[in-house]
């Protein structure tokens, strides 16, 4: 063989038979694992069968009128995704393996922190100070709150806007080291404060009180005020928040800071269930003895129900609380403090609940991470004609702006028509929006920050009244910072 010539081999002869056999075994094993869900289906083991009412049924190749179902393959794929056998077990196994190898969460909804702490990924932007809301969007929240507060005052109702902080706001020390908060420390929550003060809204940022309780070690039964495997506060955290809310409403509720309690390991964290659906481990929870005293007016499955009406031997008064999931744990403490209480988490919030329930107090409790949604979904609040500013004077004192308008009967409340508009340009922070329907009257509309980033407004009027008004195409829209008496 001449120098420089390499040894040529036959590709068919490369590799030992034992190596090829190992490759074949891996392939067969992989295919067998892929067939496990199908084998389970053949044996009638449907994942989640009977647990969810919204699960789809197996599709038919024909439609109701006897035609060919052109969406059969898509529907069959959706059915399999929901029903394939051992789905939760496989998802859990994948998450466990991912956590062991990479120390990260396999779920796009859950952040795996240190020492067994889990965080909801939806709150990451708040923690890092990214995707901040515009000044105008924050003003929209504050001014809508001011309009709601003014509406409550008409009926002699005490108003309070309470903000429940994200878990990472109170316990940032367990967030992963590579997810650093922004150096400026700016967030939607911190920036909202100045707008609320400017609009003179009665509001409560509960992060200040909970941070104080954390530093002072006020959690007696458990080490923390938030659950490690859940995105919400513990019963102790909720009791502290409830006491602060009642204090702001000048109501003396029971002080659970010195009450007797027991601890049970029976709490199922929402983040743990997302990450390990087949192997979620229970966490400890506090139960006060005696527990808050109240009763349900109607049948209730859990505190997560959309509408809950309670009665108690409280000092008196009637509460209406508009809330999200942070209202679950806090509900017992507030229900006990009022003779009657109505809790709702259906959005948009309908303010007719206030006089229907003869409310003496209205509390709007929302989580920090939901601030963008508040700007996008103002409550159903009936607009009333302004008293000291008319359509005629609006032309002299305000600036007109073009808007694309629509009108529809509000699904959440069939008694109101929803007049909505998109402004041709974004108003400045502090500019209010007024609508003149063409009958000589003038209304102030609630500002609306749309999901597409555009600024708009929404106006609710009784359905029978809008039938007598000119078409929305003839309405005139104005901007101005003039302070007016709303009603």
Buried (B, 14 or more C-beta within 10 A) or exposed (E): EEEEEEEEEEEEEEEEEEEEEEEEEEEEEEEEEEEBBEEBBEEEBBBEEEEEEEBEEEBEEEEEEEEEBEEBEEBBEBBBEBBBBBBBBBBBBEBBEBBEEEEBBBBEEBBBBEEEBBBBBBBBBBBBBEEBBBBBBBBBBBBBBBBBBBBBEEEEBBBBBBBBBBBBBBBBEBBBEEBEBEEEEEBBBBBBBEBBEBBEBBBBBBBEBBBEBBEEEBBEBBEBBBBBBBBBBBBBBBBBBBBBBBEBBEBEBBEBEEBEBEEEEEBBBBBBBBBBBBBBEEBBBBBBEEEBEBEEEEEBEEBEBEEBBBBBEBEEBBBBBBBBBBBBBBBBBBBBBBBBBBBBBEBBBBBEBBEEBEBBBBBBBBBBBBBBBBBBBBBBBBBBBBEEBBBEEBEEEBEBBEBEBEBEEBEBBEBBBBBBBBBEEBBEBBBBBBBBBEEEBBBBBBBBBBEEEBBBBBBBBEBEBBEEBEEBEEBBBBBBEBEBEBB
